[in-house]
Amino acid sequence: MRAITIPEPGGPEALVWADVPDPQPAEGEVLIEVAASAVNRADLLQRQGFYDPPPGSSPYPGLECSGRISALGPGVHGWAVGDEVCALLAGGGYAEKVAVPAGQVLPVPSGVDLVTAAALPEVTCTVWSNVFMIAHLRPGETLLVHGGASGIGTMAIQLAKAVGARVAVTAGGPEKLARCAELGADILIDYREQDFVQEIRKATDGTGADVILDIIGAKYLQRNVKALAVSGRLAIIGLQGGVKAELNLAALMAKRAAITGAGLRARPLNEKAAIVAAVREHVWPLIANGQVRPIVDRLLPMADAAEAHRVVDASAHVGKVVLTV
């Protein structure tokens, strides 16, 4: 088969479409003939040499895919050869074939085509696990989403609105904010021109956000705590603004607030399977009835993964960039 390889870490040009050995499904795994994958910021970090795959995982980038099951490993039940699926991966999505634990496989939702389904696993699993399973966003609460026009952001807006929450977003510029508004965002904050702490307080009569979904990390830590409501929950899922910050713990304690940090890639298989099962139970019906939809900015051939990385690197997209085989 062919796959995107990274012979040496570097810029987008480090991604090389090359012949590699076919994967074989192990115990409890299925083999997927890939139709499409999608780009995540973790892929950019892996390309640069900063985010190695977990031990035993595929060395190729790609944390999600869609396609058809072409083989079943021993002990797999509930799936059949030919099933159209999408899957959450620890790696290997930028390839023509990938082996994946059966617990991380999802059927393609009703009303979604096979290629577009590649844009769903990572964002739905990330948002559902962090915003709902960990931060417990409830109807009537306010969610602040940093990077509202990103793949994660566009999904977070829709899921929060679907459960009856109020949604605030930060994004760069009026065009991206307009797209967020189309998806249901109630409070629009241009981080280039406005202070999100002031804006969220103004929009909530001084209360603040009950839950904040943060992709920035260190740069926003102190301001995020200021923006939280009493008993607020800050869920950190990205580190685009650095990894180290100073925090006034008294301010955190005064708000009886909680800070969590979580990723998906290195989690144990049983935890990933539980998240995928929860997404299938709670999110897939919302997609089937049209309340939630995948947002795809553009499709590019997988051999042009370098161009896709340039687009994501420049934040020149809304939603997901999908790679097709």
Salt bridges, closest charged atoms under 4 A:
ASP19 OD1 - ARG2 NE 3.35
ASP22 OD2 - LYS97 NZ 2.91
GLU64 OE2 - LYS320 NZ 2.68
GLU84 OE2 - ARG68 NH2 3.03
GLU141 OE2 - ARG138 NH2 3.13
GLU141 OE1 - ARG233 NH2 2.80
GLU182 OE1 - ARG179 NE 3.61
ASP186 OD2 - LYS161 NZ 2.98
ASP195 OD1 - ARG223 NH2 3.63
GLU199 OE2 - LYS202 NZ 3.48
GLU271 OE1 - ARG267 NH1 3.99
GLU281 OE1 - HIS282 NE2 3.75
ASP297 OD2 - ARG298 NE 2.63
GLU307 OE1 - ARG310 NH1 3.59
ASP313 OD2 - ARG47 NH2 3.53
